Amino acid sequence: MIDLERETYPYLEEVNEGILRQFARADGAPLRVLDVGCGQANLGAEIRALGHVVWGIDASPIAVAKAAPRIDRCLQVDLLDFNSVDAVLADEQFDVIIFSDVLEHLYDPLAVLRFYCGFLKPTGRLLISVPNVLNWQTRLALLFGRFEYRDTGVMDRTHVRFFTFRSARHLLEAAGCSIAKTDFTPHLTRVFLPVIKKVLAPRAEATGQDPARTIIDSPLFRFYVRWIYPMEYVVGSSCRPLFAFRIVLVARLARHHPSPTSVRAGGRR
């Protein structure tokens, strides 16, 4: 179990390329973005660098302390405490609301989506990213009778929900949204990521650096993002259910979606 009161932060965050690719540099008024479960805002910082206004929500005081200078505003509140969230956000409305690798940690992601959709503008977009449980690595493990939790990845021991492309779409549709786009992040080179983390994280901690930023800012990672990732994406596109690590969905509010006030009131019950 994750104890948010302890003096360590249990996650080594990446920049979710599948979410980031849904943004373009602002050519007019910047988009107002809410990153729910923003963590240390490594993703939020990249979105902000594109010219957008980014707010974040996270329960961890350690994460919020690092996130605050990286984005425009970071709120320390439990994303499941609907009354507190409603109080701090009040009548705020956003062009984009993000759930990046968050929903798989929640027992009732449907109730959470319905609540937060109340803060989405009628023309806004909802971006979600969840791990693909049917990727080739998990399938291979199941073939050999192995179903083991790990410290990271699809089988992260803090995951309580598992998703496929179909179940993720059904979740958003049940929340009153229509799917505008289906995307993914590939799962080929990243099988080596746990090893890379184990090597680099202790070195970063020994020098007082942020382990996540040590990886993200490394020349090797930049080379991967620029040259290897695009090739992996093309290969993965041939069979997304097999080669996708993350499922990325872009959704909009359906025409029959209830008003924001009624959605949030329903979420508090």
Secondary structure as UniProt FT lines:
FT   TURN            4..5
FT   HELIX           17..20
FT   TURN            21..22
FT   STRAND          32..36
FT   TURN            39..40
FT   HELIX           42..49
FT   TURN            50..51
FT   STRAND          53..58
FT   HELIX           61..67
FT   TURN            68..70
FT   STRAND          73..76
FT   TURN            79..80
FT   HELIX           82..89
FT   TURN            90..91
FT   STRAND          94..100
FT   HELIX           103..105
FT   HELIX           109..116
FT   HELIX           117..119
FT   STRAND          120..132
FT   TURN            133..134
FT   HELIX           136..143
FT   TURN            144..145
FT   TURN            154..155
FT   TURN            157..158
FT   HELIX           165..174
FT   TURN            175..176
FT   STRAND          177..186
FT   HELIX           189..192
FT   HELIX           193..206
FT   TURN            207..208
FT   HELIX           211..216
FT   HELIX           219..223
FT   HELIX           224..228
FT   HELIX           229..236
FT   TURN            237..238
FT   HELIX           240..243
FT   STRAND          244..253
FT   TURN            255..256
FT   HELIX           260..268
//
